Amino acid sequence: MSENRRSLRNFFLYKCLFALTFWNHISLSVENELFTSVSNVFPEDGSDKKIKSLPLLYINSHQSKANFDWVVIQNTTESLSLSEITNDNVKKLVALLSNFRKGSRLQNLTLTNVSVDWNALMEIFQTVWHSSIEYFNISSVTQLSDIKSFNFDYSGTSMKALTMKKILITDMYFTQDDLYKIFADMNIAALTIAESEMIHMLCPSSDSPFRYLNFSKNDLTDLLFQKCDKLIQLETLILKKNKFESLSKVSFMTSRMKLLKYLDMSNNLLSHDAADVQCQWGESLTELDLSSNQLTDSVFKCLPVNIKKLDLQNNQITSVAKGMAELKSLKELNLALNRLADLPGCSSFMSLEFLNIEMNSILTPSADFFQNCPQVRELQAGHNPFKCSCELQDFIRLERQSGGKLFGWPATYVCEYPEDLRGTQLKDFHLTELACNTTLLLVTALLLTLVLVGVVAFLCIYLDVLWYVRMTWQWTQTKRRAWHSHPEEQERVLQFHAFVSYSERDSLWVKNELIPNLEKGEGGVQLCQHERNFIPGKSIVENIINCIEKSYKSIFVLSPNFVQSEWCHYELYFAHHKLFSENSNSLILILLEPISPCIIPARYHKLKALMAKRTYLEWPKERSKHALFWANLRAAISINLPIADGKRCEETD
């Protein structure tokens, strides 16, 4: 009897020493604010809320190492965080956790840097399952070996969420079902297995209570959960950064998940061939993330009809396919980082409220977007390579009329083309209405053309341009004929001192005064007169040109009669042409009678210019001054001709 009492006493003392040693090395402090409240994730009233994140444990910078060889990172009345768990101290850990039965305040347990075999890990899990712990996080599990079947007891648990990250299995030969069955049949609401190179997961053997599954950053493929109808309560499924390839197979995977609301398939290898079998999505699915895949325009033929929020960012979409099924419930659409060339229409998205189309290939977005999409409250269209042109003016006006619906305006809306406008914000880009309104531009150009034609026509009439054109043409033709007739005699030989141009009404003065006084006497002046020197058979114009070219000077007898003569005008024109073409001082003007400027026709503008710039001889009425007049005239035309006996204005054959 005494030995029994001694044994009981020693046992009691041992337990007391154990407790004192433990609490000596682990200080308890109530720090509820260090943990995320779990009531938002699993509300007591049972209301439906997606589990998108699990409670994160605060890691205290002050660490202590107890006699159990593990590191205590954090310890409060509700949370415990330990590190460096090995096969050597796992028995002590199990013994410790066995003290936290239901009713204990400890709810959160975190284990990091765990290096144990399969049986030790299962012993930890089994102990946790029958404790007061509700949220269990375990990460950096290495050297997991000797995996074999384990009869796990899921009954009577307080567990709600399990998070496992960075699990490394070193056992190369084991039955995979022995591993996956343990986790597939867990009776908890949330399970996360991430960054663990997991290649598969079994369908639960019975109706599962899972509401949240996160298998991100693994190696899962299209075989996952095919024909699995046990996930009847699943609301959130995160499968990002895996190796899924077929969008249609993903849709069939969800078709049996009756309560699934959120699916994240981002950063996979998903594509969809329109020739594939038709997609069949879960009817309850309202949020779908397909960003960073390999999807093209055909994706719009494989989307859940009841979707409300759709993320297609960073794919290979060039346009929104026509003929796609209407997504009447879609409110948010993300098409950023694709290859779209214009804003999509809303014929299939009648309830769309938010559209993100940033970083595409849009040069000139449609200006009627908000008219076609009246429900849109926010449009993100910045960071596109905008081409600042007339077409963009309508979009800029659209921003002013939208009432602030363009998100990121004006900082993210910048000209990319043309190069001289690169970097200019769209709000600072302006073009005139005339430059952008084609109709107005055509009307303006037409009016200017008509005005120009009118001005040219008026000047042509006023300056008798057509007459000058005709005369130039005749002069050109005459020169051409002369060249072809006698090309060897093109070098001009002067035969006359002067060619006399006058009106027929002034012929008496020319015959009675001019010719006798200049040609009389020895060494007289040889004059070319049309009545005696024009060659019969040639045109008048050709005779005029020949006589002017073979005369040293051209004498014009000016009077009111002269300006009324058409032929005098011809002779003046050709003589003036010679003046400029040969740069010679060959014109002599004789003012026989005063000419009033008002009676000179408009086409005689050259005559007006000559009379204004050149000195002319005026015929004196006093007879005493006649001798001086003739002397001056003789001096003006004095020259020794190379051929003195020429009598006609003709070319030698």
C-alpha positions as CSV (number, residue, x, y, z in Angstrom):
1,M,0.0,0.0,0.0
2,S,2.8,2.4,0.9
3,E,4.5,1.7,-2.4
4,N,1.3,2.6,-4.3
5,R,1.0,5.8,-2.4
6,R,4.6,6.6,-3.1
7,S,4.1,6.0,-6.8
8,L,1.0,8.2,-7.0
9,R,2.9,11.0,-5.2
10,N,5.8,10.7,-7.6
11,F,3.5,10.8,-10.6
12,F,1.7,13.9,-9.2
13,L,5.0,15.7,-8.6
14,Y,6.2,14.8,-12.1
15,K,3.0,16.3,-13.6
16,C,3.5,19.5,-11.5
17,L,7.1,19.8,-12.5
18,F,6.1,19.3,-16.2
19,A,3.5,22.1,-16.0
20,L,5.9,24.4,-14.2
21,T,8.7,23.8,-16.7
22,F,6.4,24.4,-19.6
23,W,4.9,27.6,-18.4
24,N,8.3,28.8,-17.3
25,H,9.5,28.7,-20.9
26,I,6.2,29.8,-22.6
27,S,4.8,33.1,-21.3
28,L,1.1,33.4,-21.8
29,S,-0.4,36.8,-22.8
30,V,-3.8,37.6,-24.2
31,E,-3.2,39.1,-27.6
32,N,-6.4,38.5,-29.5
33,E,-5.7,41.5,-31.7
34,L,-2.8,39.7,-33.3
35,F,-5.1,37.3,-35.2
36,T,-7.6,37.7,-37.9
37,S,-11.1,37.3,-36.6
38,V,-12.5,34.0,-37.8
39,S,-16.1,35.1,-37.5
40,N,-16.0,36.9,-40.9
41,V,-14.9,33.6,-42.5
42,F,-17.3,31.3,-40.8
43,P,-20.2,33.4,-39.4
44,E,-22.2,32.0,-36.5
45,D,-25.5,32.7,-38.2
46,G,-24.6,30.4,-41.1
47,S,-24.9,33.1,-43.8
48,D,-23.3,32.3,-47.1
49,K,-19.9,33.9,-47.5
50,K,-17.0,32.7,-49.7
51,I,-13.8,31.7,-47.9
52,K,-11.2,33.5,-49.9
53,S,-8.5,33.8,-47.2
54,L,-7.7,32.0,-44.0
55,P,-6.7,33.6,-40.7
56,L,-3.0,34.6,-40.8
57,L,-1.0,34.1,-37.6
58,Y,1.1,36.9,-36.2
59,I,4.7,35.9,-35.9
60,N,6.4,37.4,-32.8
61,S,9.9,38.5,-33.3
62,H,10.8,37.2,-29.8
63,Q,11.4,33.5,-30.0
64,S,12.2,31.0,-27.3
65,K,13.4,27.4,-27.3
66,A,11.9,25.2,-24.6
67,N,13.3,22.0,-23.3
68,F,11.3,20.2,-26.0
69,D,13.7,21.2,-28.8
70,W,11.2,23.2,-30.8
71,V,11.1,27.0,-31.2
72,V,8.1,28.9,-29.8
73,I,7.3,31.7,-32.2
74,Q,4.1,32.8,-30.6
75,N,2.0,31.7,-27.6
76,T,-1.2,33.2,-26.4
77,T,-4.3,31.8,-24.8
78,E,-5.9,31.4,-28.3
79,S,-2.9,30.9,-30.6
80,L,0.3,28.8,-30.6
81,S,3.0,28.9,-33.2
82,L,5.9,26.5,-33.1
83,S,8.8,25.8,-35.4
84,E,11.5,23.1,-35.9
85,I,9.3,20.0,-35.3
86,T,11.2,16.7,-35.8
87,N,10.8,13.0,-35.2
88,D,12.7,13.5,-32.0
89,N,10.3,15.9,-30.4
90,V,7.0,15.0,-32.1
91,K,6.0,12.7,-29.1
92,K,6.3,15.7,-26.7
93,L,4.3,17.8,-29.1
94,V,1.5,15.2,-29.3
95,A,1.5,15.1,-25.5
96,L,1.3,18.8,-25.3
97,L,-1.5,19.1,-27.8
98,S,-3.4,16.3,-26.0
99,N,-4.0,18.7,-23.2
100,F,-6.0,21.1,-25.4
101,R,-9.3,19.2,-25.4
102,K,-12.6,20.6,-26.5
103,G,-13.5,23.6,-24.3
104,S,-9.9,24.9,-24.3
105,R,-9.3,28.4,-25.5
106,L,-6.6,27.4,-28.0
107,Q,-8.0,27.8,-31.5
108,N,-5.1,28.5,-33.8
109,L,-2.1,26.3,-34.3
110,T,0.8,27.0,-36.7
111,L,3.7,24.6,-37.3
112,T,6.7,25.6,-39.5
113,N,9.8,23.8,-40.6
114,V,8.4,20.3,-39.9
115,S,10.7,17.4,-40.6
116,V,8.8,14.2,-39.7
117,D,7.8,10.9,-41.4
118,W,4.2,10.1,-42.5
119,N,3.2,8.3,-39.2
120,A,4.4,11.2,-37.1
121,L,2.5,13.7,-39.3
122,M,-0.7,11.6,-39.1
123,E,-0.3,11.4,-35.3
124,I,-0.1,15.2,-35.1
125,F,-3.1,15.6,-37.4
126,Q,-5.1,13.0,-35.4
127,T,-4.3,14.8,-32.1
128,V,-5.2,18.2,-33.6
129,W,-8.5,16.8,-34.9
130,H,-9.7,15.9,-31.4
131,S,-8.5,19.1,-29.8
132,S,-10.0,22.5,-29.4
133,I,-8.0,23.8,-32.4
134,E,-10.1,25.2,-35.3
135,Y,-7.5,26.6,-37.6
136,F,-4.4,24.6,-38.3
137,N,-1.5,25.9,-40.5
138,I,1.5,23.8,-41.4
139,S,4.2,24.8,-43.8
140,S,7.7,23.8,-44.9
141,V,7.2,20.1,-44.3
142,T,10.3,18.1,-45.5
143,Q,11.5,14.5,-45.5
144,L,7.9,13.2,-45.6
145,S,8.4,9.5,-46.1
146,D,7.0,6.0,-45.5
147,I,3.6,7.0,-46.8
148,K,1.1,4.2,-46.2
149,S,-2.6,3.7,-45.5
150,F,-3.8,5.3,-42.3
151,N,-7.1,4.8,-40.6
152,F,-7.9,8.4,-39.8
153,D,-10.7,9.2,-37.3
154,Y,-12.5,12.4,-38.4
155,S,-15.2,12.2,-35.8
156,G,-15.8,14.8,-33.1
157,T,-13.6,17.5,-34.4
158,S,-13.5,21.3,-33.9
159,M,-11.5,21.9,-37.0
160,K,-12.7,24.3,-39.6
161,A,-9.7,25.1,-41.8
162,L,-6.5,23.4,-42.7
163,T,-3.7,25.2,-44.6
164,M,-0.7,23.3,-45.9
165,K,2.2,24.9,-47.9
166,K,5.5,23.7,-49.2
167,I,5.1,20.0,-48.5
168,L,8.0,18.0,-49.8
169,I,7.5,14.2,-50.2
170,T,10.7,12.3,-50.3
171,D,9.1,8.8,-50.6
172,M,9.2,7.9,-54.3
173,Y,7.2,4.7,-54.1
174,F,3.9,4.8,-52.4
175,T,0.2,4.4,-53.2
176,Q,-1.0,7.9,-54.0
177,D,-4.6,7.1,-52.9
178,D,-3.2,6.6,-49.3
179,L,-1.9,10.2,-49.4
180,Y,-4.8,12.0,-51.1
181,K,-7.6,10.0,-49.4
182,I,-6.6,11.5,-46.0
183,F,-7.2,15.1,-47.3
184,A,-10.1,14.4,-49.6
185,D,-12.3,13.0,-46.8
186,M,-11.6,15.7,-44.3
187,N,-14.7,17.0,-42.6
188,I,-13.8,20.6,-42.5
189,A,-15.0,23.7,-44.3
190,A,-11.7,25.0,-45.8
191,L,-8.7,23.2,-47.2
192,T,-5.6,24.8,-48.7
193,I,-2.7,22.8,-50.1
194,A,-0.4,25.1,-52.0
195,E,3.2,25.2,-53.4
196,S,3.5,21.5,-52.9
197,E,3.9,20.0,-56.5
198,M,0.7,18.1,-56.0
199,I,-0.4,16.3,-59.2
200,H,-3.8,15.0,-58.2
201,M,-6.6,15.0,-55.6
202,L,-9.2,12.4,-55.1
203,C,-12.9,13.1,-55.1
204,P,-14.3,12.7,-51.6
205,S,-15.8,9.3,-50.9
206,S,-19.0,10.9,-49.5
207,D,-20.7,14.2,-49.6
208,S,-18.1,16.7,-48.5
209,P,-18.5,19.7,-46.2
210,F,-15.8,21.6,-48.1
211,R,-16.9,25.2,-48.8
212,Y,-13.4,26.5,-49.7
213,L,-10.6,24.7,-51.6
214,N,-7.3,26.3,-52.6
215,F,-4.9,24.1,-54.6
216,S,-2.8,27.0,-56.1
217,K,0.8,26.6,-57.2
218,N,0.8,22.9,-57.8
219,D,0.9,20.6,-60.8
220,L,-2.7,19.7,-61.2
221,T,-4.2,18.9,-64.6
222,D,-7.5,18.5,-66.4
223,L,-8.1,15.1,-64.6
224,L,-8.9,16.9,-61.3
225,F,-12.5,16.2,-60.0
226,Q,-13.8,14.9,-63.3
227,K,-17.2,13.3,-62.7
228,C,-17.0,14.2,-59.0
229,D,-20.4,14.9,-57.5
230,K,-19.5,14.9,-53.8
231,L,-18.5,18.6,-53.5
232,I,-22.1,19.6,-53.0
233,Q,-21.3,22.5,-50.6
234,L,-18.2,23.9,-52.3
235,E,-18.5,27.7,-52.9
236,T,-14.9,28.8,-53.7
237,L,-12.3,26.9,-55.7
238,I,-8.8,28.3,-56.4
239,L,-6.7,26.4,-58.9
240,K,-4.4,29.2,-60.1
241,K,-0.8,28.4,-61.2
242,N,-1.4,24.8,-62.2
243,K,-1.2,23.0,-65.5
244,F,-4.8,23.0,-66.7
245,E,-5.1,23.1,-70.5
246,S,-8.8,22.5,-71.6
247,L,-11.4,25.1,-70.7
248,S,-14.2,22.8,-71.7
249,K,-12.9,20.1,-69.2
250,V,-12.8,22.7,-66.5
251,S,-16.4,23.6,-67.2
252,F,-17.5,20.0,-66.9
253,M,-15.6,19.8,-63.6
254,T,-17.7,22.5,-62.2
255,S,-21.0,21.2,-63.6
256,R,-21.5,19.0,-60.6
257,M,-20.6,21.6,-58.0
258,K,-24.1,22.9,-57.4
259,L,-23.1,25.8,-55.0
260,L,-19.9,26.9,-56.6
261,K,-19.8,30.7,-56.9
262,Y,-16.1,31.6,-57.3
263,L,-13.5,29.9,-59.5
264,D,-9.9,31.0,-60.0
265,M,-8.2,29.4,-63.0
266,S,-5.6,32.1,-63.6
267,N,-2.0,31.5,-64.7
268,N,-2.7,28.1,-66.3
269,L,-2.3,26.9,-69.9
270,L,-6.0,27.1,-70.7
271,S,-7.2,27.3,-74.3
272,H,-10.5,26.6,-76.1
273,D,-11.1,25.3,-79.6
274,A,-14.6,26.3,-80.9
275,A,-14.8,22.9,-82.5
276,D,-14.6,21.2,-79.1
277,V,-17.6,19.9,-77.2
278,Q,-19.9,22.5,-75.8
279,C,-19.0,23.8,-72.4
280,Q,-21.2,23.0,-69.4
281,W,-20.6,25.2,-66.3
282,G,-22.1,25.1,-62.9
283,E,-25.3,27.2,-62.8
284,S,-24.4,28.9,-59.6
285,L,-21.0,30.2,-60.8
286,T,-20.9,34.0,-60.7
287,E,-17.2,34.9,-60.5
288,L,-14.6,33.5,-62.9
289,D,-10.9,34.4,-63.2
290,L,-9.3,33.2,-66.4
291,S,-6.5,35.7,-66.5
292,S,-3.0,34.9,-67.8
293,N,-3.9,31.9,-70.0
294,Q,-3.8,31.2,-73.7
295,L,-7.4,32.0,-74.6
296,T,-8.5,33.5,-77.9
297,D,-11.7,35.0,-79.2
298,S,-13.4,31.6,-79.0
299,V,-13.5,31.8,-75.2
300,F,-16.7,33.8,-75.5
301,K,-18.4,30.7,-76.7
302,C,-17.5,28.9,-73.5
303,L,-18.5,31.0,-70.6
304,P,-21.0,30.5,-67.7
305,V,-24.4,32.1,-68.6
306,N,-24.9,33.4,-65.1
307,I,-21.5,35.0,-64.7
308,K,-21.4,38.4,-63.0
309,K,-17.6,39.0,-62.7
310,L,-15.3,37.8,-65.5
311,D,-11.5,38.3,-65.6
312,L,-9.9,37.6,-69.0
313,Q,-6.8,39.7,-68.5
314,N,-3.5,38.8,-70.2
315,N,-4.8,36.4,-72.9
316,Q,-4.7,36.5,-76.7
317,I,-8.1,38.0,-77.5
318,T,-8.4,40.2,-80.6
319,S,-12.2,40.8,-80.6
320,V,-15.4,39.9,-78.8
321,A,-16.8,37.2,-80.9
322,K,-20.2,37.8,-82.5
323,G,-22.9,35.3,-82.1
324,M,-21.9,34.5,-78.5
325,A,-24.4,33.6,-75.9
326,E,-25.8,36.6,-74.0
327,L,-24.3,37.1,-70.6
328,K,-27.2,39.0,-69.2
329,S,-25.9,39.1,-65.6
330,L,-22.3,40.2,-66.4
331,K,-21.4,43.4,-64.5
332,E,-17.6,43.4,-64.4
333,L,-15.4,42.5,-67.4
334,N,-11.6,42.7,-67.4
335,L,-10.0,42.5,-70.9
336,A,-6.7,44.3,-70.1
337,L,-3.5,43.1,-71.7
338,N,-5.0,41.5,-74.7
339,R,-4.9,42.4,-78.5
340,L,-8.2,44.2,-78.9
341,A,-8.2,47.0,-81.6
342,D,-11.4,48.7,-80.4
343,L,-13.9,48.9,-77.6
344,P,-16.2,45.9,-77.5
345,G,-19.9,46.4,-78.0
346,C,-22.4,45.5,-75.3
347,S,-25.0,43.6,-77.3
348,S,-24.1,40.5,-75.3
349,F,-23.5,42.3,-72.0
350,M,-26.5,44.4,-71.4
351,S,-25.9,44.7,-67.7
352,L,-22.2,45.6,-67.9
353,E,-21.2,48.2,-65.4
354,F,-17.4,48.0,-65.2
355,L,-15.0,47.4,-68.2
356,N,-11.2,47.3,-68.1
357,I,-9.6,47.3,-71.5
358,E,-6.2,48.8,-70.6
359,M,-3.0,47.9,-72.4
360,N,-4.5,46.6,-75.6
361,S,-3.9,47.7,-79.2
362,I,-6.5,50.4,-79.4
363,L,-5.5,53.3,-81.7
364,T,-8.9,55.0,-82.0
365,P,-11.6,53.9,-79.7
366,S,-15.2,54.1,-80.8
367,A,-16.9,57.3,-79.7
368,D,-20.4,55.7,-79.4
369,F,-19.4,53.3,-76.7
370,F,-21.5,54.8,-73.9
371,Q,-24.5,55.0,-76.3
372,N,-24.3,51.3,-76.9
373,C,-23.5,50.5,-73.3
374,P,-25.7,52.8,-71.2
375,Q,-25.3,50.8,-68.0
376,V,-21.5,51.2,-67.9
377,R,-20.5,53.3,-64.9
378,E,-16.7,53.0,-65.3
379,L,-14.4,52.4,-68.3
380,Q,-10.7,51.8,-67.9
381,A,-9.2,52.3,-71.3
382,G,-5.8,53.9,-70.5
383,H,-2.3,52.8,-71.4
384,N,-3.3,52.1,-75.1
385,P,-1.3,53.3,-78.1
386,F,-3.6,56.0,-79.0
387,K,-3.3,57.6,-82.5
388,C,-4.0,61.3,-82.1
389,S,-6.0,62.1,-85.2
390,C,-9.4,63.5,-86.1
391,E,-11.1,60.2,-85.3
392,L,-9.8,60.5,-81.7
393,Q,-11.4,63.9,-81.3
394,D,-14.8,62.2,-80.9
395,F,-13.5,60.0,-78.1
396,I,-12.0,63.0,-76.3
397,R,-15.4,64.8,-76.5
398,L,-16.9,61.5,-75.2
399,E,-14.9,62.0,-72.0
400,R,-16.3,65.4,-71.4
401,Q,-19.9,64.1,-71.9
402,S,-19.4,60.9,-69.8
403,G,-19.3,62.7,-66.5
404,G,-16.1,61.1,-65.2
405,K,-16.7,57.5,-66.4
406,L,-13.2,57.2,-67.8
407,F,-11.1,55.8,-65.1
408,G,-7.5,57.2,-64.9
409,W,-8.2,60.3,-67.0
410,P,-6.1,62.1,-68.0
411,A,-2.9,60.6,-66.7
412,T,-3.1,57.2,-68.4
413,Y,-4.5,58.5,-71.8
414,V,-1.5,59.6,-73.8
415,C,-0.8,59.9,-77.6
416,E,1.5,57.2,-79.0
417,Y,1.2,58.2,-82.7
418,P,2.3,60.2,-84.6
419,E,5.8,60.5,-83.2
420,D,5.8,64.2,-82.9
421,L,2.8,64.0,-80.5
422,R,4.1,61.0,-78.5
423,G,3.6,61.6,-74.7
424,T,1.0,64.3,-75.2
425,Q,-2.1,63.7,-73.0
426,L,-5.3,63.4,-74.9
427,K,-6.8,66.3,-73.0
428,D,-4.1,68.6,-74.5
429,F,-4.6,67.3,-78.1
430,H,-6.8,69.6,-80.2
431,L,-7.6,69.9,-83.9
432,T,-9.7,72.5,-85.6
433,E,-13.3,71.7,-86.7
434,L,-12.2,72.4,-90.3
435,A,-9.4,69.9,-90.2
436,C,-11.6,67.1,-88.9
437,N,-15.0,67.8,-90.6
438,T,-14.7,66.3,-94.0
439,T,-17.9,67.9,-95.3
440,L,-16.9,71.3,-94.0
441,L,-13.5,70.9,-95.5
442,L,-14.8,69.9,-98.9
443,V,-17.3,72.8,-98.9
444,T,-14.5,75.2,-97.9
445,A,-12.2,73.9,-100.5
446,L,-14.9,74.1,-103.2
447,L,-15.7,77.7,-102.3
448,L,-12.0,78.6,-102.3
449,T,-11.6,76.9,-105.7
450,L,-14.6,78.8,-107.1
451,V,-13.2,82.1,-105.8
452,L,-9.8,81.3,-107.2
453,V,-11.3,80.4,-110.6
454,G,-13.3,83.6,-110.5
455,V,-10.3,85.7,-109.8
456,V,-8.2,83.9,-112.5
457,A,-11.0,84.3,-115.0
458,F,-11.4,88.0,-114.1
459,L,-7.6,88.6,-114.5
460,C,-7.6,86.7,-117.7
461,I,-10.4,88.8,-119.1
462,Y,-9.0,92.0,-117.7
463,L,-5.4,91.4,-118.8
464,D,-6.4,89.6,-122.0
465,V,-4.4,86.5,-121.0
466,L,-6.0,84.3,-123.7
467,W,-4.8,86.8,-126.3
468,Y,-1.2,86.6,-125.0
469,V,-1.4,82.8,-124.9
470,R,-2.6,82.7,-128.5
471,M,0.2,85.1,-129.6
472,T,2.8,83.1,-127.8
473,W,1.6,80.0,-129.5
474,Q,1.7,81.6,-132.9
475,W,5.2,82.9,-132.2
476,T,6.3,79.4,-131.2
477,Q,4.8,77.8,-134.3
478,T,6.4,80.4,-136.6
479,K,9.8,79.8,-135.0
480,R,9.4,76.1,-135.4
481,R,8.4,76.3,-139.1
482,A,11.3,78.6,-139.7
483,W,13.7,76.1,-138.1
484,H,12.4,73.1,-140.1
485,S,12.4,75.1,-143.4
486,H,15.9,76.5,-143.2
487,P,17.8,75.2,-140.2
488,E,21.1,76.2,-141.7
489,E,20.1,79.9,-141.8
490,Q,18.9,80.3,-138.2
491,E,21.6,82.8,-137.3
492,R,19.8,86.1,-137.6
493,V,21.2,88.7,-140.0
494,L,20.0,92.3,-139.6
495,Q,18.6,93.7,-142.9
496,F,16.8,96.9,-141.7
497,H,17.6,99.7,-139.3
498,A,14.1,99.7,-138.0
499,F,10.7,98.1,-138.4
500,V,7.9,100.7,-138.3
501,S,4.6,99.9,-136.6
502,Y,1.7,102.3,-136.9
503,S,-2.0,102.5,-137.3
504,E,-3.4,102.7,-140.9
505,R,-5.0,105.9,-139.8
506,D,-1.6,107.4,-139.2
507,S,-0.1,106.2,-142.5
508,L,-0.1,109.7,-144.1
509,W,2.3,110.9,-141.4
510,V,4.5,107.8,-141.8
511,K,4.6,108.1,-145.6
512,N,4.9,111.8,-145.8
513,E,7.1,112.6,-142.8
514,L,8.8,109.6,-141.2
515,I,9.9,107.6,-144.2
516,P,11.1,110.5,-146.4
517,N,13.1,112.1,-143.5
518,L,14.8,108.9,-142.4
519,E,15.5,107.4,-145.8
520,K,16.5,110.5,-147.8
521,G,20.0,111.3,-148.5
522,E,23.2,109.3,-148.6
523,G,23.5,106.8,-145.8
524,G,19.8,106.9,-145.1
525,V,18.0,104.6,-142.7
526,Q,16.5,101.5,-144.2
527,L,13.0,101.0,-142.8
528,C,10.9,97.8,-142.9
529,Q,7.3,98.8,-143.8
530,H,4.5,96.2,-144.0
531,E,3.1,97.6,-147.3
532,R,6.4,97.1,-149.1
533,N,8.3,94.5,-147.2
534,F,5.8,91.8,-146.1
535,I,6.3,88.6,-148.1
536,P,3.1,87.5,-150.0
537,G,1.9,84.0,-149.0
538,K,3.1,84.1,-145.4
539,S,0.8,84.8,-142.6
540,I,0.7,88.3,-141.2
541,V,2.0,87.2,-137.8
542,E,4.9,85.4,-139.5
543,N,5.7,88.5,-141.5
544,I,5.6,90.6,-138.4
545,I,7.9,88.3,-136.5
546,N,10.4,88.1,-139.4
547,C,10.5,91.8,-139.9
548,I,11.0,92.5,-136.2
549,E,13.8,89.9,-135.9
550,K,15.6,91.3,-139.0
551,S,15.4,94.9,-137.8
552,Y,17.8,96.5,-135.4
553,K,15.1,98.7,-133.9
554,S,11.3,98.7,-133.8
555,I,9.6,102.1,-134.1
556,F,6.1,102.4,-132.7
557,V,4.1,105.5,-133.8
558,L,1.8,106.0,-130.8
559,S,-1.5,107.7,-131.1
560,P,-5.1,107.1,-130.0
561,N,-5.5,105.2,-133.4
562,F,-2.6,102.9,-132.4
563,V,-4.2,101.6,-129.3
564,Q,-7.4,100.8,-131.2
565,S,-5.5,98.6,-133.8
566,E,-5.3,94.8,-133.2
567,W,-2.3,94.4,-135.5
568,C,-0.4,97.2,-133.8
569,H,-1.0,95.2,-130.6
570,Y,0.5,92.1,-132.2
571,E,3.5,94.0,-133.4
572,L,4.1,95.6,-129.9
573,Y,3.8,92.2,-128.2
574,F,6.4,90.5,-130.5
575,A,8.7,93.5,-130.2
576,H,8.4,93.4,-126.5
577,H,9.2,89.7,-126.5
578,K,12.3,90.4,-128.5
579,L,13.3,93.1,-125.9
580,F,13.3,90.6,-123.1
581,S,14.5,87.5,-125.0
582,E,17.6,89.3,-126.4
583,N,18.0,91.7,-123.5
584,S,18.4,94.5,-126.1
585,N,17.3,98.1,-126.2
586,S,15.4,97.8,-129.5
587,L,12.2,99.8,-128.9
588,I,11.7,103.4,-130.0
589,L,8.4,105.0,-129.0
590,I,7.2,108.1,-131.0
591,L,4.2,109.8,-129.4
592,L,2.4,111.3,-132.5
593,E,-0.6,112.5,-130.5
594,P,-1.2,112.6,-126.8
595,I,-2.9,109.4,-125.5
596,S,-5.3,109.6,-122.5
597,P,-4.7,106.6,-120.1
598,C,-8.5,106.0,-120.0
599,I,-8.7,105.1,-123.7
600,I,-5.8,102.6,-123.5
601,P,-7.5,99.1,-123.4
602,A,-6.6,96.8,-120.5
603,R,-4.6,94.4,-122.7
604,Y,-2.2,97.3,-123.5
605,H,-0.7,97.0,-120.0
606,K,2.7,96.5,-121.6
607,L,2.3,99.8,-123.4
608,K,1.4,101.6,-120.2
609,A,4.4,100.1,-118.5
610,L,6.7,101.1,-121.4
611,M,5.5,104.6,-121.5
612,A,5.9,104.8,-117.7
613,K,9.5,103.5,-117.7
614,R,11.0,104.3,-121.0
615,T,11.8,107.7,-122.7
616,Y,9.8,108.3,-125.8
617,L,10.1,111.0,-128.6
618,E,7.2,113.3,-128.8
619,W,6.3,114.7,-132.3
620,P,6.5,118.5,-131.9
621,K,3.8,120.7,-133.4
622,E,6.2,123.6,-134.0
623,R,8.0,123.2,-137.3
624,S,11.1,124.8,-135.9
625,K,11.6,121.7,-133.6
626,H,11.3,119.1,-136.4
627,A,15.0,119.1,-137.3
628,L,15.9,118.3,-133.6
629,F,13.3,115.5,-133.6
630,W,14.7,113.9,-136.7
631,A,18.3,114.2,-135.4
632,N,17.4,112.5,-132.2
633,L,15.5,109.7,-134.0
634,R,18.4,109.1,-136.4
635,A,20.8,108.9,-133.4
636,A,18.6,106.3,-131.7
637,I,18.6,104.0,-134.7
638,S,22.2,104.6,-136.0
639,I,23.9,101.3,-136.9
640,N,26.0,99.9,-139.8
641,L,24.1,97.0,-141.3
642,P,26.1,93.9,-142.5
643,I,23.9,93.8,-145.6
644,A,23.1,97.2,-146.9
645,D,21.2,96.3,-150.0
646,G,18.4,94.3,-148.5
647,K,15.1,95.6,-149.6
648,R,12.7,93.0,-148.4
649,C,12.0,91.3,-145.1
650,E,12.6,87.9,-146.5
651,E,14.9,84.9,-146.1
652,T,17.3,83.9,-148.9
653,D,16.6,80.5,-150.2
